[in-house]
Amino acid sequence: MPATCPNGHQSERTDYCDICAAFITTLPPLPPTADPAATAAGTAVMPVVAVPPGATCPNCGSPRATDKVFCEVCGLNFSTGQLPSPAAELAAADPEAVTAEWVAAVSADPGYFESYQAENPDDTVTFPTDAEVREVPLTSKEILIGRRSDSKGIVPLIDLSEPPSDPGVSRRHAILRLNLDGWVVVDQGSTNGTLVRGAVTPISPGDAVRLHDGDHLHVGAWTRITLRRVGTPAP
């Protein structure tokens, strides 16, 4: 009996699609939209399927990179079937934090670059000595940190492909999300990880880590991102 692959093709094989080679599970094809009840709750969830490295993302059809927890194009969590939550209005437990204006101050951190070099001695990346601090207003409740890719449709609000481009940052590196009690950061399975508040160990991909005014992240080879309420002094 023909099987249906995640991309909708009819395949005689039941393990991998005859047409696109997508991994086929025993579940029916995934619908293009999330469950209405889950969407209303603020989280889009797809049916959970096993997506091995190299197979096709069942939500958007992009190949899964080896050892990636999240799809680099649509953000689907391959382990849970959860898509990034929409930027929906939330009933905030901390109204002051939610209604305040926030910015992310992006800078090049020489101290962090030295530690990156120590752990990656073969990397030929050079530190941008002329980089200036730039502030990115956080204008929505979900902010992607990464590097722009027009071909993949990835357009981060905090775009670290802008000069000077940080090559150590993944396309979909991390997400800043405004939850009920304030901001959290969620690493998207990035290659070099996300460090919070000067830690030396990256946070676990998929874990939501609480952030406060003045907290900072280190990503890539040299980038420091400081979360700050408008009106508070810069560090």
C-alpha positions as CSV (number, residue, x, y, z in Angstrom):
1,M,0.0,0.0,0.0
2,P,1.5,3.4,-1.0
3,A,2.6,5.6,1.9
4,T,2.4,9.4,2.1
5,C,5.6,11.3,2.9
6,P,5.6,14.5,5.0
7,N,5.8,16.6,1.8
8,G,2.6,15.0,0.4
9,H,4.1,12.6,-2.2
10,Q,2.8,9.1,-2.7
11,S,5.6,6.6,-2.3
12,E,5.8,2.9,-2.8
13,R,8.5,2.7,-0.2
14,T,7.4,3.1,3.4
15,D,10.7,4.2,5.0
16,Y,11.9,7.0,2.6
17,C,9.9,8.8,-0.1
18,D,10.6,7.6,-3.7
19,I,10.3,11.2,-4.9
20,C,12.0,13.5,-2.4
21,A,13.7,10.9,-0.1
22,A,11.9,12.4,3.0
23,F,11.8,10.1,6.1
24,I,8.3,8.6,6.3
25,T,6.7,7.8,9.7
26,T,3.5,5.9,10.4
27,L,1.7,9.1,11.1
28,P,-0.4,10.8,8.4
29,P,1.0,13.9,6.6
30,L,1.3,16.9,8.9
31,P,-1.3,19.7,8.3
32,P,0.0,23.1,7.3
33,T,-1.5,24.8,10.3
34,A,-1.2,24.2,14.0
35,D,-3.9,22.9,16.3
36,P,-6.4,25.8,17.0
37,A,-6.5,25.1,20.7
38,A,-2.7,25.2,20.9
39,T,-2.5,28.4,18.9
40,A,-5.1,30.1,21.1
41,A,-2.9,29.2,24.1
42,G,0.1,30.9,22.4
43,T,2.0,27.9,21.3
44,A,1.9,26.2,17.9
45,V,2.3,22.5,18.0
46,M,2.6,20.0,15.2
47,P,2.1,16.2,15.6
48,V,5.3,14.7,17.0
49,V,7.3,12.7,14.5
50,A,10.8,11.3,14.5
51,V,13.0,13.3,12.1
52,P,16.5,11.8,11.8
53,P,19.5,14.0,10.8
54,G,19.5,14.5,7.0
55,A,15.8,13.9,6.6
56,T,13.3,16.6,5.6
57,C,11.5,18.9,8.1
58,P,7.8,17.8,8.1
59,N,6.6,21.4,8.5
60,C,8.5,23.3,5.8
61,G,10.4,20.6,3.8
62,S,13.9,21.9,4.6
63,P,16.7,19.3,5.2
64,R,17.5,18.7,8.8
65,A,21.1,19.5,9.6
66,T,23.1,17.0,11.6
67,D,22.7,17.3,15.4
68,K,20.2,20.2,15.0
69,V,17.4,20.3,17.6
70,F,15.4,23.0,15.6
71,C,14.7,23.5,11.9
72,E,16.9,26.4,10.7
73,V,14.1,27.7,8.4
74,C,10.8,27.4,10.3
75,G,12.1,26.7,13.9
76,L,10.2,23.4,14.4
77,N,11.5,21.5,17.4
78,F,12.2,18.0,15.9
79,S,11.9,16.4,19.4
80,T,8.6,17.9,20.5
81,G,6.9,18.9,17.3
82,Q,6.6,22.5,18.7
83,L,6.8,25.5,16.4
84,P,7.9,28.9,17.6
85,S,5.0,30.6,19.4
86,P,3.3,33.4,17.5
87,A,3.8,37.0,18.8
88,A,0.4,36.9,20.4
89,E,-0.8,39.4,23.0
90,L,-0.2,38.0,26.5
91,A,-1.9,38.7,29.8
92,A,1.2,39.7,31.6
93,A,2.0,38.9,35.2
94,D,4.5,41.7,35.1
95,P,2.7,44.6,33.3
96,E,5.5,47.0,33.9
97,A,8.0,44.7,32.1
98,V,5.7,44.1,29.2
99,T,4.6,47.7,28.6
100,A,8.1,49.1,29.0
101,E,10.2,49.8,25.9
102,W,13.2,47.6,25.5
103,V,16.3,47.6,23.4
104,A,19.1,45.1,22.7
105,A,22.5,46.7,22.7
106,V,24.8,44.8,20.3
107,S,28.5,45.2,20.7
108,A,31.8,43.4,20.0
109,D,33.3,42.0,23.3
110,P,37.1,41.6,23.2
111,G,37.2,39.5,26.4
112,Y,34.7,37.0,25.0
113,F,36.6,36.9,21.7
114,E,39.7,35.9,23.6
115,S,37.9,33.0,25.3
116,Y,36.4,32.0,21.9
117,Q,39.9,31.9,20.4
118,A,41.2,29.8,23.2
119,E,38.5,27.2,22.6
120,N,38.8,27.4,18.8
121,P,42.5,27.9,18.0
122,D,42.1,26.8,14.4
123,D,39.4,29.4,13.6
124,T,40.8,32.3,11.5
125,V,38.1,34.8,12.6
126,T,39.5,38.3,13.4
127,F,38.1,40.7,16.0
128,P,36.4,43.8,14.5
129,T,38.2,46.6,16.3
130,D,36.1,49.3,14.7
131,A,32.7,47.8,15.6
132,E,30.3,50.3,17.2
133,V,27.6,49.6,19.7
134,R,24.2,49.6,18.0
135,E,20.8,49.4,19.7
136,V,18.0,47.3,18.3
137,P,14.5,48.2,19.6
138,L,12.5,45.1,20.6
139,T,9.3,45.8,18.8
140,S,7.6,42.4,19.2
141,K,7.2,39.7,21.7
142,E,9.4,37.3,19.8
143,I,12.8,38.3,18.6
144,L,15.0,36.1,16.4
145,I,18.8,36.4,16.9
146,G,20.7,35.1,13.9
147,R,22.1,35.9,10.5
148,R,20.0,36.8,7.6
149,S,19.5,34.4,4.7
150,D,17.3,35.6,1.8
151,S,17.4,32.2,0.1
152,K,16.0,30.5,3.3
153,G,13.7,33.3,4.2
154,I,15.4,33.9,7.6
155,V,15.2,37.6,8.6
156,P,16.3,38.1,12.2
157,L,15.4,41.3,14.0
158,I,18.8,41.1,15.7
159,D,20.7,40.5,12.5
160,L,24.3,39.6,13.1
161,S,25.2,39.3,9.4
162,E,25.2,43.1,9.3
163,P,28.7,44.6,9.2
164,P,30.7,43.5,11.0
165,S,29.3,40.1,10.4
166,D,29.9,37.5,13.2
167,P,30.5,34.2,11.4
168,G,30.2,32.2,14.6
169,V,26.4,33.0,14.8
170,S,24.0,30.5,13.4
171,R,21.2,31.5,11.0
172,R,18.6,30.8,13.6
173,H,20.7,31.2,16.7
174,A,18.3,32.1,19.6
175,I,15.0,33.6,20.3
176,L,14.1,36.3,22.8
177,R,10.5,35.8,23.9
178,L,8.3,37.9,26.1
179,N,6.4,35.5,28.4
180,L,3.9,36.1,31.1
181,D,6.5,37.3,33.6
182,G,9.1,38.9,31.4
183,W,11.8,38.1,28.8
184,V,13.4,34.7,28.3
185,V,16.0,33.5,25.8
186,V,15.8,30.1,24.1
187,D,18.8,28.7,22.1
188,Q,17.7,27.2,18.8
189,G,20.3,24.5,18.7
190,S,23.0,26.9,17.5
191,T,26.4,25.6,16.6
192,N,28.4,27.7,19.1
193,G,25.7,28.0,21.8
194,T,24.3,30.9,23.8
195,L,26.0,32.1,27.1
196,V,23.9,34.0,29.6
197,R,25.3,36.6,32.2
198,G,28.9,35.7,31.6
199,A,28.5,32.0,32.1
200,V,31.1,29.7,30.5
201,T,28.7,26.9,29.8
202,P,26.0,27.4,27.1
203,I,22.4,27.1,28.0
204,S,20.6,23.9,26.8
205,P,18.8,24.2,23.4
206,G,15.1,24.6,23.9
207,D,15.3,25.7,27.6
208,A,13.8,29.1,28.4
209,V,16.2,31.1,30.6
210,R,14.8,34.2,32.4
211,L,16.4,37.6,31.6
212,H,16.3,40.8,33.5
213,D,17.1,44.4,32.8
214,G,20.8,44.7,32.2
215,D,21.4,41.0,31.6
216,H,23.6,40.1,28.6
217,L,24.2,37.2,26.2
218,H,27.3,36.1,24.4
219,V,26.8,34.5,21.0
220,G,29.1,33.7,18.0
221,A,32.8,34.6,18.1
222,W,32.6,38.1,19.7
223,T,29.0,39.3,20.0
224,R,27.6,40.6,23.3
225,I,23.8,41.4,23.4
226,T,22.6,43.4,26.5
227,L,18.9,43.6,27.2
228,R,18.0,47.0,28.6
229,R,14.8,49.0,29.3
230,V,14.8,52.3,27.6
231,G,15.7,55.0,30.0
232,T,18.0,52.9,32.1
233,P,21.7,53.8,32.0
234,A,23.9,51.8,29.5
235,P,26.5,49.5,31.2
